[in-house]
Amino acid sequence: MKVAVIFGSASDKPVMKSAGDVLREFGVAYSAHILSAHRVPELLAETVRTLEKEGIEVVIAGAGLAAALPGVIASQTTLPVIGVPIAAGGLGGLDALFSTVQMPKPIPVATVGVNNAANAAYLALEILAVKYPELKEKLLSYRKKMKADFENEYKEAAL
């Protein structure tokens, strides 16, 4: 099980860190890369080819503003790509959300909420769980615990 986490600039690292945190929590190996679709397109293409050869199975890609990174990666691979729109500039991430979610056919990018890299990691885990039963069991246990924790909080919060 391997995931690549790619983001467009060092300033995106605080948002994308939560993806790594979730993947680590579930014991899923990942690599992190800072690559720009606009500034180093050749290096990005080369890296995507290398990641495929190394057995990466899902890509999480975060970018702000025009947010071309997830779509450019998706255009270069048939691996599932999950886009994380990042709030940057004056539009609060709406520009990145629209750019990521509005990919033309037949190059889809699964898209999570603005700055929600953790959800991208959870989606990556679900994709991988189709192939890896042990990961599916971890996810089921996690959700069972989450439900029990919520139910306990709800009972304690009753007035």
C-alpha positions in Angstrom: 0.0 0.0 0.0 1.5 3.2 -1.1 0.2 6.8 -1.5 1.9 9.8 -2.9 1.0 13.2 -1.4 1.9 16.0 -3.8 1.4 19.7 -3.3 2.3 22.8 -5.3 4.4 24.8 -2.9 6.0 24.7 0.6 3.2 27.1 1.8 0.7 24.2 1.3 2.6 21.9 3.7 0.5 22.9 6.9 -2.7 21.9 5.1 -1.3 18.7 3.5 0.3 17.5 6.8 -3.1 16.2 8.0 -3.1 13.7 5.0 0.2 12.3 6.2 -1.0 12.1 9.8 -4.1 10.0 8.8 -2.0 7.7 6.5 0.5 7.2 9.3 -2.2 6.4 11.8 -3.4 3.6 9.6 0.1 2.3 8.8 0.0 3.2 5.1 3.3 4.2 3.5 3.4 7.5 1.6 5.9 9.8 0.0 5.5 13.6 0.0 6.6 15.9 -2.9 6.5 19.6 -3.5 6.0 20.0 -7.3 4.3 22.7 -9.3 2.3 22.1 -12.4 3.3 25.5 -13.7 6.9 26.0 -12.5 8.3 22.5 -13.1 5.9 20.6 -15.4 8.7 18.3 -16.8 9.8 17.3 -13.3 6.2 16.7 -12.3 5.6 14.4 -15.3 8.9 12.5 -14.6 7.9 12.1 -10.9 4.5 10.7 -11.8 6.1 8.1 -14.1 8.6 7.2 -11.3 5.9 6.9 -8.7 3.9 4.6 -10.9 7.0 2.4 -11.3 7.5 2.4 -7.5 4.0 1.0 -7.0 2.1 4.1 -5.8 -1.6 3.2 -5.9 -3.3 6.6 -5.1 -2.3 10.2 -5.4 -3.4 13.0 -3.2 -2.7 16.4 -4.8 -3.2 19.7 -3.1 -3.0 23.1 -4.7 -4.5 26.6 -4.3 -5.5 29.4 -6.7 -5.8 27.9 -10.2 -5.2 24.5 -8.6 -4.0 22.9 -11.9 -1.8 20.3 -10.1 -4.5 17.6 -9.4 -5.8 17.7 -13.0 -2.4 17.7 -14.6 -1.4 14.7 -12.5 -4.7 13.0 -13.5 -3.9 13.7 -17.1 -0.6 11.8 -16.8 -1.8 8.6 -15.0 -4.7 6.3 -14.6 -4.1 6.1 -10.9 -6.9 7.6 -8.7 -6.2 11.2 -8.0 -7.8 13.0 -5.0 -7.6 16.8 -5.2 -7.4 19.0 -2.2 -8.3 22.6 -3.0 -6.3 24.9 -0.8 -7.4 28.3 0.3 -4.9 30.9 -1.0 -5.4 34.4 -2.3 -8.6 36.4 -2.0 -11.3 33.9 -2.8 -10.9 31.6 0.2 -10.3 28.5 -1.8 -13.4 28.8 -4.0 -11.2 29.2 -7.1 -9.2 26.1 -6.2 -12.4 24.1 -5.5 -14.0 25.0 -8.8 -10.7 24.3 -10.7 -10.3 20.9 -9.0 -13.9 19.7 -9.1 -14.7 20.8 -12.7 -12.3 18.5 -14.5 -13.4 17.7 -18.1 -14.3 14.2 -19.2 -12.6 11.7 -19.2 -10.0 12.9 -16.7 -11.7 12.9 -13.3 -10.3 14.1 -10.1 -12.0 13.1 -6.9 -12.3 16.3 -4.8 -12.6 16.9 -1.1 -13.5 20.1 0.7 -11.2 23.2 0.9 -8.2 22.5 3.1 -9.5 19.0 3.9 -6.4 16.9 3.3 -7.5 14.5 6.1 -10.6 13.6 4.2 -8.5 13.0 1.1 -6.4 10.5 3.1 -9.6 8.8 4.4 -10.8 8.5 0.8 -7.4 7.1 -0.2 -7.7 4.5 2.6 -11.2 3.5 1.3 -9.8 3.1 -2.2 -7.0 0.9 -0.9 -9.3 -1.1 1.3 -10.9 -2.6 -1.8 -7.7 -4.4 -2.4 -6.3 -4.8 1.1 -8.6 -6.7 3.6 -6.5 -5.8 6.6 -6.9 -2.1 5.8 -10.7 -2.6 5.5 -10.7 -4.1 8.9 -8.8 -1.2 10.4 -11.2 1.2 8.8 -14.2 -0.7 10.1 -12.7 -0.8 13.6 -11.9 2.9 13.4 -15.5 3.7 12.5 -16.9 1.5 15.2 -14.8 3.3 17.8 -15.8 6.7 16.3 -19.5 5.8 16.6 -19.1 4.6 20.2 -17.1 7.7 21.2 -19.8 9.9 19.6 -22.6 8.0 21.4 -20.9 8.4 24.7 -20.4 12.1 24.2 -24.0 12.5 23.2 -25.2 10.7 26.3 -23.0 12.8 28.5 -24.1 16.0 26.9 -27.8 15.4 27.6 -29.3 18.1 29.8 
